[in-house]
Amino acid sequence: MSVMHPNREIGTSDASRILGVTVATVTRWALSGYLPHLHKAPGPRGHWMFDESVVSALAHRRTEARRVLGLAS
């Protein structure tokens, strides 16, 4: 079990690992507003930064939704 730090900033790869999705999916979700981000570094390859607690909460909601729908593995 991982320890969650309040207001800890994490990058796209950490967010993708927590959510169980690809980095490309995390980027799409950030662009669409589905996954709120704290900020993005300037430039086309700038890193997206997320609040770890927000990412973990979304992961929990997605897991719970899959369980309710009978899709959990």
C-alpha positions in Angstrom: 0.0 0.0 0.0 1.4 3.4 -1.0 1.6 6.3 1.4 -0.3 9.4 0.1 1.2 12.8 0.9 -1.3 15.7 1.1 -0.7 18.2 -1.8 2.3 16.3 -3.1 2.9 17.1 -6.7 3.4 14.1 -9.1 4.2 13.9 -12.8 2.4 12.3 -15.6 4.2 8.9 -15.3 3.4 8.6 -11.6 -0.2 9.6 -12.3 -0.5 6.9 -15.1 0.9 4.3 -12.7 -1.6 5.1 -10.0 -4.5 5.2 -12.4 -3.4 2.1 -14.3 -3.6 3.9 -17.7 -1.0 5.1 -20.2 0.8 8.4 -20.1 -1.1 9.4 -23.3 -4.4 8.8 -21.5 -3.3 10.9 -18.5 -2.4 13.7 -21.0 -5.7 13.4 -22.8 -7.6 13.5 -19.5 -5.6 16.6 -18.4 -6.3 18.4 -21.7 -10.0 17.6 -21.5 -10.3 18.6 -17.8 -11.3 15.1 -16.7 -8.1 15.0 -14.6 -7.4 18.4 -13.0 -3.8 19.4 -13.1 -1.9 21.9 -11.0 0.2 23.3 -13.8 2.1 22.4 -16.9 5.7 23.4 -17.6 6.0 25.7 -20.7 6.8 24.2 -24.1 5.4 21.4 -26.2 7.1 18.8 -24.0 6.4 20.5 -20.7 5.6 18.2 -17.8 2.1 18.1 -16.4 1.9 18.1 -12.6 -0.9 16.7 -10.6 -2.0 16.7 -6.9 -1.4 13.1 -5.8 -4.5 13.1 -3.6 -6.7 14.1 -6.6 -5.2 11.4 -8.7 -5.6 8.8 -6.0 -9.2 9.8 -5.5 -9.9 9.4 -9.2 -8.3 6.0 -9.2 -10.5 5.0 -6.2 -13.6 6.2 -7.9 -12.7 4.4 -11.1 -12.0 1.2 -9.2 -15.3 1.4 -7.3 -17.2 2.1 -10.5 -15.7 -1.0 -12.1 -16.6 -3.1 -9.0 -20.2 -1.9 -9.1 -20.5 -2.6 -12.8 -18.9 -6.1 -12.3 -15.8 -5.2 -14.4 -13.3 -5.5 -11.6 -10.7 -8.2 -12.1 
